[in-house]
Amino acid sequence: MTVDLQKGFALINDNNIESAKKYFLDLLNIDNENSLIYSGIATCYELNNDLDKAIDYFNKAINYDKDNYLFFNQLGNIYKKKFNLKNNKTDLFLAKTNYEKTLLLNKNYLPCLNNYGTTLLEIGDYDKAIEIFLSSISIDPNNPLVLSNLGNCYTKKSLFSDALIYHKKSVELEVNNYALYYNLGHTLLWLKDFSGAEKNLLKSIELNKENYKAYSLLINLYYLSSNIDSAMIASKNALKLNNKYPATYVHLANCLVAVGKTQEAIDALEMSLKLDNTNFEAYYGLAQLKYSFSDFDLSYLKDALINDNISLESKAFSAMALWCYYDNIKEYEIGVNYLKISKSSFMQYMNIDPDNVIENEKLYFDKIQSSYNELSKINFLKKNKTNNFIPIFILGMPRSGTSLLEQMLSSHSKIHGLGEKGILQNIVEGIDYPSDISDFNVEHLTTLRNLYINRSKNLIPDNKTIITDKLPHNFLYIGLIKQLLPESKIIHIQRNKMDNCFSIYSKLFVGKMDWHFNWLSTLKYYDFYDNLMKFWNQSFSDEIYKIQYEDIIDNTEKNINNLLSFCDLDFEKKCLDFIKNKRPVFTASALAVRENINSESIGKWNNYKDHI
């Protein structure tokens, strides 16, 4: 019988699958209790992508040999294939069960360790996945796929420094594996290293031109870096290669919202859910667009919160979708409870300690003030009006009205709205800010100045000489702005503390804003900001234009006129017709800036103060 079996598996190795299957089926007439015959038939069905029959025959093989770990491992692989084809989470958990049975029989079986780890990663059990990958590395320390997958786990837990170590080592070990470059690019994107992320994603595509996942991630990269044209090109490429990948439609929906195409964004998110109804980020996207969920949808979202098989990340998005839904229908107490569940879930799965976060923020704010305390010792460039370039910095807390203000000012014929490109922030990340500022000489300052100007000019039309740079967190760098760009205009927009803080807490932000996941941390961060702005106002009292968000709403024309005068510009009525401004908006205010001025958000905090 041994010789007969070898002949059947030889036919499989020669890719003569149908002959092999017929051969093994004939052998069953001789011996219908031989587990290897059943496994041979199962393998044939698997290779023909008849996965259900493959599962059936592997189970028959196991029935006659319950201690064969290879059978359980292969059964796990088939369920994993089914999941990849149909995106049914049940198959993923069945794969997990069979990998666990494999490891009970052979705890050091490396192929299973890696497959089990990736399954845990997809389920969302990141801590257990890390444990499994570390176990695998202890046996084989130079397996690039395992190293990269371990990096993916650390990325999911927001431990990006650890993630980068493993991703970089993986691509050093295997320079021609497209998946490894994709994983590295994904982590760099989380770090908002857009240049590095783009480089590695394009390398992944170069190695595998069918890599639709890399194109899909490029959509998100270009969206986050405010490059709508490149984002739409990437979406076309992603959909051309695979129009059934749910994440592509979520990324595309973000872009469609940015350009004001709300219904098309809804259609994209509905398609994402049609392909994968466990994509809770898509539910959150729909809820932000004031989508009317059915009773079935609401029950499904609520059930997810108590389902042990749903990851913390998915639960967080599910709760966030429920918060938005109930907020939209003014069920304030119900809504805010889901908001608290969501934020708590995010903190748990991202390992955020709010006390540690706020302590680090306080140290940073204190360091800024102490570094700039003795301005007489700091080098400043002389005002240079010969340069045909004037930046207008619109800054303040997130959700304070910076997007609205930029939409108004960028409607002016002489202004180009640059949005939140983070050019200054990227420059700051390349220096030891604020420690080094007292040591900067004129030559060093000029280099940084030219870097900012050149990067900005590369992003604006040739006929524009004035830009708005509205990254809210530029308030951290006002001293540096005055050092580098003394001719710049600085507009500080402030909003009622409680309205502002609740608006921040009620949203999700990417980037270095871990404090916004906790309500008390958000309030404390606002106090740090307010204290720093008082310091800047004392240092540059006549060079910072202060405006209140509520005043803009109350008397728009007067305040915009005053702002334009501060910027040495004539009033243009187009600034009041800002909803006609078709420029993409990539912030949480993308919907609001396409509506007429209203006071709905003023005092909104009062609806929640008794429930939070």
N, C-alpha and C positions, 0 to 999 in steps of 0.2 A: 504494500500500500504506500510506503514511503516514496518509492520510485514513481508511482502514479501521481502522487501529490506534487512532486517536483516538476513533472511534466506540465501540470496545470499552471503552476506559478511561473514556469518558463514562458508559457503562452502569454501570460499577463505582462511579463517583462518585455516581450516582443511586441506588445501593444495589439495583440490578437485577442481582443477582449471577448467577442462573441464566441469564438472557438473555445476559449478558456471556460466561459460560463457553461457552455453545453457540456464540456468535458467534466466539470465538477458536478453538474446536475446528474450526469450519467453515473458518476461514482457513488452518488447517494443510493442508487439501487443496489450497490454492493455493501455499503456501510453507511447507514443513516444515523449513526451515533458518533461520528468522527467530527470533532469540533473544527479541525483545520479545513475540512471540506466546506463546512458552512461559512467559515471565514473567507475562503477563496471565492465562493459565490457572492458574498457580501462585498468583497473588494471589486468584483466585476461590476456589480450594480452601482457602487460608488463612483467608479471611473466613468460610467455612463450617465452619471448625475441623477440616477434613480435612487435618491437618498432614503426614501421611506423603506424601500425593499432592502437597501443596504443595512438599515437599522434593524429590520426584522431578522435578517440572516445573522447579523453579529449577535443579536440576543439569543438566537438558537445556538450559536457557537458557545456563548457563555453558559448556556444551560447544560452543556456537556463538559465545560472546563471553567469552573468558577474562579480558578486561581490564575488565569492567564491575564496578566496586567496589560499585555499588548492589545487584547480585545477591548478592554474598557477604554484604553487610551484612544484607539481608533474610533470607537463609538462616540467618544467625546469630540473628536475631530469632525465627525460627520454632523453632529448636532451644531457644531460651530459653523460648518459650511451652510447648513440650513438657515441659521440665524443671519449669516451674511447675505443670503439670497432673499429671504423673506422678512427679515427684521422682526421676527417674533421672539420676544424676550423669553418665552417659555423654553425655546430651544437653547438659549444661552444658559439657563439654569440647569437644564438637562446635561449640557456639556460639562458644567461645573461639577455636577454629581458624579459623572463618569470619570472625570479627572481625579476627583477625590478618592474614588474606589481604586484607581490605578496606583495612586501614591500610597494607599494603605498596603498594597501588595509589593510595591517597590518605591520606597520614599526618595530614592536618588535618581530616578529615571528622568534624565535631563529634558528630552523632548516634551514630556508631560509637564514638568515644572514650568517651562516657558509658556506652554499653551494654557495651563491652569492660571498662571499669572496674568496673561493677557485677558483671559475671561473675567477674572476678578476686577481687572482694570475697567473693562467695559461695563460690568455690573455696577461699579462704583465703590467697591470695597478696597480702597487704596492702601490701607494699613496692612491688610492681609496680603495684598499683591506685592507690596514692598518686602514683606517677610519671605514670600516665595521666591522672588527674584534674587534677594540676598542669599538665600539658600542655594540657588542655582549658581550664583557667582562664586560661592565658596568652593564649588566643585569644578567649575570652569570659569576662571576669572576674566577670560578674554573673548567671551562670546558677544559679538557686537550687538546682536538683536536683543539679548537679555539686558545688556547695559543701556540700550536705547529705551527699552520698555520700562526699565527702572527709572530712567530719566522722566518718562511720561508720567509715572506715578508721582514723582516729586513735583512736577509741573502742576498736576491736579491738586496737590496740597499746598500750592503757592510757595514751595520751597525751591525757588528758581536757581539759586546758586548751586545747590546739590544737583538739580536737574541738568544744568549746563555741563557740570563735570562729567557726568555719564554720557550725555549726548556727544560731547566733543571727543571723548575717548572712543566712542563707537564709530564715528566717521573716520578717525585716524586708523582704526583697525580694518575697516572695510570701506574703501574710498569710492566704490562704484555701486553702492546700494542706495537706490532712490529713497527707500522708506526711511533710512537713517537721516538723510538730509531734510526730509519732510518733518520728522519729529523735532530735529534741532530748530528748524524754522518756526515751528509751532511754539516752542518755548521762548524763542527770541521775540516772537510777536507779543506774547504775554508781558514781556519786559519792555514792550514798546520800542524795541530796537528794530525799527521798520526796515532800515537798510540791510541789517544782518539777516532778518527774517526773509526779506525779498530775495536776497542772494542765495540763500539755501533752498528756498522753495523753487526758484528758477533752476537751480542745479538738480533738484529732484525731478523736475519736468524734463530737463535735458537728458537725464538717464532713463526716463520712462515717459515718453510723449503721451501715453494714455492715462497719465496720473491725474484724474479728475479731482481727487481730493486736494491736491496741491493748488490747482486752479481755484477750487472752492475757497480755500483758505486765503488765497490772494485777494479774493473779493473782500473779505473781512479786513485784510491788511490795508488795502487801498481805501476802504471806507474809513478805517480808523485814522489814516493819514490824510483824509480829506481829498482824495484823488478820485473823483467820481467817474471820470472818463475811463481810467484804467480799471476801475472796479467793474464797470459794465462790460468791458472787453473780456475780463477774466470770467465773468458770469456766462457770457456766450460760449466761451471755450469749455467751461465746466459742464454746461448743459448739453453741449454738442457731444461730449464724450460720455456723459451719463446723466440722463434727465430724471433719474430715480434716486438721486442722493439727497436725503432730506435737508442736510445742513446747507446745501447750496441755496435752497429757497429761503432759508432764514437770513443768510448773508445778503441775498438779493433784496429781500424785503426791507432791510435796513437802508439800502441804497435808494430804494424807491420812496421811502419816507423822507429821505434827505432832499429829494427833488420835488416833493409835494404830491407824489402819485399814490395817494392813500389806498384807493380801491385795488390798484395793482399789487400793492404790498399785502393787502388782505388776501388776495388770490394766491400769492406766493406762499404765505404762511398756511393757508388752507391746504395747498398742495403738499407742503412739508408734513402736515399732520395726516394727510391721506396716505402718505408713504410710511409714516411712522407715528402712530398715535401716542407713543411714549416720549415724544419730543416736547418736553414741557417748556423749553425756551420759546417754542413757537406759540404755545398758549399765552405765555407772558407777552409776546409781541402783539398778538391779537388783542389782548386785554388793554394794552396801551393805546390801541387804535379804537377803543370804545366799542369793541365787538360784543354782540349780544350772544352770550353762551346759552346753549340749551340746558334744560334740567339734567339731561344725561351728561353733558360736558361738566357741569358743576359737581355732580356726584362723582364723576371720574376723577376730577382734580382733588376733591376732598378725600376720596378713598386712597389716593396716592400717598397722602400724608401719614396714613397708618399702615401702609403696606411695607413689610420688612424687606421685600424684594426690590424696592425702589431706592435708588441712591440718595444720599443727603443733598447732592447738587440738584437732582431732579425734584426732590421735595421742596427745596428752596424756591425753585422757579414756579412750581405748582402753587405754593402759598403766595408768591408774588403776583401770579395771575389772578388769584382769588381776591387779593387786596385791591388790585386795580378795578376788578369787576364791581366789587361792593362800594368802592370809592365813587365809581362812576354813577351808581344808582343811589348814592347818598345814604347807604347803610353804614354809617361811620363806625359804630362800635364793633360790628362784625368785621368790617374791613381792616381796622387797625390791629385786631387780634391776629389776622392772617399776616399782616405786615411784620409783626413782632416774631411770629413763627418763622417767616422767611429769613429775616435778618439773623436770627439765632442759628438757623440751619447753615447759613452761609459762613458764619463765624466758626461753627463747629467743623465743617468740612475743610475750611481754609486755615484751620489752626490759629485763629486770631484771638489774642489775649488783649481785650480792650484797655486794661490798665497799663500793660506794657506799651501798647501803641501810643496812648496819650502821653505817657512819660517821655517817650522818644521824641514826640512832636514838641513837647514843652522845651526839651533840651535844644532842639533845633531852632525854635523861635528865640529862645534866650541867647543862643550863639549869634544869631543875626544881629540882634540889638547890641550885644556887647562888641561885636566886630565893627559896627558902624558908630559906636558911641563918640569917638573922637574923630569927627569928619575932617578936621584940619590936617590930620595925618594921612589922609587918603588922597590918592591921585585922581583927578578928574580931567577929562579932555575938554578943551575949550569949545565953546559952541561953534558949530560949523554949519553955516547956512549956504555954503557954496554947493553942498551935495544935493543933487536933485532927487531927494528921497526923504520923506517925513513919515515916521511911524506914529500912529495913535494907539497907545496901549489902553485897552478897556479891561479893567480888572476889578476884582472883588471876590466874594465867596461864590462858589458854584450856585446856580439857581437864584442869583440875585438880580437878574435882568440883563446880563452881559450880552446874551444872544439877541434879545430884542433891540438893545441899543446899537449893536453892530449892524443888524438888519436895516435899521433906520439910517445910520450914517453911511453905510455902503451903498445906499440908494442914491447918494450924491454923485454927480457926474465926475468929480475929481478923485473919488475914493474907491479903492479896491479892497473888499473885505477878505482878509486872509484867513479868518477863522481861528481855529485852535491847532495850528500847525506845530506849536511847541518848539519853535526855532530857538528862542532864548533858553528855554528849559534844557534842550539838548546841549547847548553850549555850556550851561552851568554844570551839567552832569560830567563834562569833560575837564572841569577844574575843581579844586578843593574849596567850594563855596560854603560858607563865607570866610573860611579861615585865611585864604590867600589874598584877600582884597587889599589889605594894607601894604602888601609887597608888590602889587601890580605897578609897573612903570608905564610911561606913556607908550612905549613901543608895544608892550604886551596888550594894553587896552586897545590900541589901534588895530592890532591883529584880531582881537575878539569883535571889535566894532565892524570891521570889514567882513568878518565871517557872517555876522548877523545880516548885514546889508546885502551881501552877495546871495546868500541863501534865500532871502526874501525876494529879491529882484528876479530870481530864477522862476518864481511862482506867480508873477504878475504880468499883465499886458504891458507892452512897451510904452503905451500912451498914458500910463498911470504913474504918478509920482508920490501918492499918499496911500498908505495902507492902514487898515485897522488890524491889530493883533489882539485878539480877545481871549487869550488863555487866562481864565480867572486867577489861577495860582501865580501869575506874574507879580501879584502883590508881594510875594516873597522877595522879589529881586528889584524893588524900586530903587534902592541905592545903587545897584549895579547898572540899572537902566540910565540913571543920571550920570554915572561915570562914563558909560560907553556912548550914549546917544543923547547928549544934552539938549539937542534941538527937538527931541521927541515930545509928544503931548501925552499926558497921563490922565485918564479919566477913571475915577474911582466911584463905582456905583454900589450903594449900600441899600439893604432891605431890612425891614423889621426882623429882629433876631429870631423870634419864634416861628414866624412864617417861613423865613429863610431856612432855618434848621429843619423844620418838618418837611419842607419841600425836598431838601437833600436826603433826609432819612427815608423818604418815600420812594426814592429812585434807586437804580443800580448804576454804579460808575465803574469803569475800568481804570487802571492806573493805581497810583500810590495814595489811595484814599481809604485805607482800612478803618479809619476812625468813623466812617459814615455807616458802618454796619451796627453801631451801638448808639442809642439815643443820647445817653449822658455824654459819651465821647464827642458826639456831634456838637452838643452845647458847649463843651469845654474847648473844642477846636475853634468855634466861633469866637470865644473870648480871647484866645491866643491871637487870632486874626485881628480882632478889634483893637487889641492892645498894640499890635505891631503897626497898624495903620495910624494910630495916634502918634506913635514914634516917628513914622515917615512924615506925617503932617507937620510935626514940630521941626523936622530937619529940612523939609522942602515945602514950606508953608504956602508959597505962592505958585508952586509948579504942579500941584495936583488939583485937578478940578473935581470937586465932590458933588455928587448928585444922589438924590434919594429915589429909589424905584417908584415909590408911591407918588412922588411929585411928577414923574414922567407920565404916569397914568392919569393923574388929576389934571395936568395942563401940559399936554404933549407939545404943542406948537411953541409955546414960550420957552420951554426947557431945551428943545432941539435947537431953536434959534440961538440961545445962549451958548450951547455946546459948540455949534458951528463957529460962532464968534471967537470962542476960546481957541479953536483950531485954525483961526485966521481964514475962515471960509465964509462965503456968502450963503445966505439961506436959499434952499431950493425946496419947492413944494413936494418934490418926489420923495423927500425924506419922510413925509407924513403918509405917503401912499406906499409904504414899505411892503404891504402884502402883494404888491405887483412885482416885487423883486424876486427873480427866479433863481438866484444863486442857491446852490445846495447848502443845506444846514445840517451839520453832523453832530448836533448835541441833543440832549434830552428835551430841548425846547423846539425841536424841528417842527412839531405840529402847531405849537402856540404862536410862533412868529408868522404863520400864514393866516392868522385870524386878526380881525380888527381889535384895536385897543379895548380892553375891558377890565373891570375891577374884580373879577371872580376870584382871583388868587389872593387878594388882599383880605387879611383876617381869616383865611381858610383854616389856620391853626386852631381857631376857636372851636371848630367842629370836633376836634380830637383831644383837646387838652384834658378832658375828664376821663379819657380811656387809655392814654398812653402810659 
